[in-house]
């Protein structure tokens, strides 16, 4: 079983930075307590405050997929509808 690293980039609309940030922060407690979560760290760009990055590590892809179907993520999607300019997600494997 190989650990899965997730790098998720969220860019909020310039007029929605604080509401998006508040919703992202709500995800942390629930996610960190989920089975398989090794770390779930939120970062905000120092130059572009609208840009947020989650750096996550999971025991397995299967447990991350369980996380992706949880209620708190669905609630986040509803709460930030129309407030996010872009979202990219990379599934990665550490090689060194």
Buried (B, 14 or more C-beta within 10 A) or exposed (E): EEBBBBEBBBBBBEEBBEBBBEBBEBBBEBBEEBEBBEEBEBEBEEEEEBBBBBEBBBBBBEBBEBBEEBEBEEBBEEEBEEBBEEEEEEEEEEEE
